[in-house]
Amino acid sequence: MMFMPIRWKVKSLLETNNVTPYRLMIESQLSRAITYGIANNTHNALDTGVMDKLIPALRKLTKNEALQIGDLVEWVNENAKAKE
């Protein structure tokens, strides 16, 4: 598994739609550690298996069929961050 400098944007998406991480965990069938790690922006891996479960679950829970990976995660340029 490859680790990347990413920032998850799922927490605000959940809050906006009144969805709890627990409800996301049940709907996605992801593990508790992964679901809460994503929701709390502490999960630092981008895995296709996770996305295969996460995106359909979030589309259903938010009633947003247009939801894409860019709505969930962003790449953080560590070099630019270090210069700040």
C-alpha positions in Angstrom: 0.0 0.0 0.0 1.3 3.4 -0.9 1.2 6.3 1.5 0.6 9.7 0.2 0.4 13.3 1.6 -3.4 13.5 1.4 -6.1 15.4 3.3 -9.5 13.8 3.6 -12.5 16.1 3.1 -15.1 13.5 4.3 -15.8 15.0 7.7 -17.3 18.2 6.3 -19.3 16.2 3.8 -20.7 14.0 6.6 -21.5 17.0 8.8 -23.2 18.9 5.9 -25.5 15.8 5.3 -26.1 14.9 9.0 -24.4 11.6 8.6 -22.3 10.0 11.3 -19.1 8.1 10.8 -20.8 5.1 12.3 -23.6 5.3 9.7 -20.9 5.5 7.0 -19.2 2.5 8.5 -22.4 0.4 8.4 -23.3 1.5 4.8 -19.8 1.1 3.4 -18.9 -2.1 5.3 -15.4 -0.6 5.9 -13.7 -1.3 9.2 -14.2 1.0 12.1 -10.5 2.0 12.0 -10.6 2.9 8.4 -14.0 4.7 8.5 -13.1 6.8 11.6 -9.6 7.4 10.2 -11.0 8.9 7.0 -13.6 10.9 8.9 -11.0 12.3 11.3 -8.3 12.8 8.5 -5.9 10.4 10.1 -6.0 7.6 7.5 -3.1 8.4 5.2 -3.6 5.7 2.5 -5.5 6.0 -0.8 -6.6 2.5 -1.6 -8.9 1.5 -4.5 -10.6 -1.2 -2.4 -11.6 1.5 0.1 -12.8 3.8 -2.6 -14.9 1.0 -4.2 -16.8 0.9 -0.9 -16.6 4.5 0.2 -17.8 6.3 -2.9 -21.1 4.3 -3.4 -21.9 4.6 0.3 -21.4 8.3 0.4 -23.4 8.7 -2.8 -26.3 6.9 -1.2 -26.0 8.7 2.1 -25.7 12.2 0.6 -28.0 11.5 -2.3 -25.3 12.9 -4.6 -24.7 10.5 -7.5 -22.2 12.9 -9.0 -19.8 12.5 -6.0 -16.2 11.9 -7.2 -12.9 11.1 -5.6 -11.9 14.8 -5.8 -14.8 15.6 -3.5 -13.4 13.3 -0.8 -9.6 13.8 -0.8 -7.0 16.3 -1.9 -3.3 15.9 -2.3 -1.2 18.0 0.0 2.1 19.2 -1.4 4.5 18.6 1.5 7.3 20.7 -0.1 5.0 23.7 -0.3 3.7 23.1 3.2 7.3 23.0 4.6 8.1 26.4 3.0 5.2 28.1 4.8 
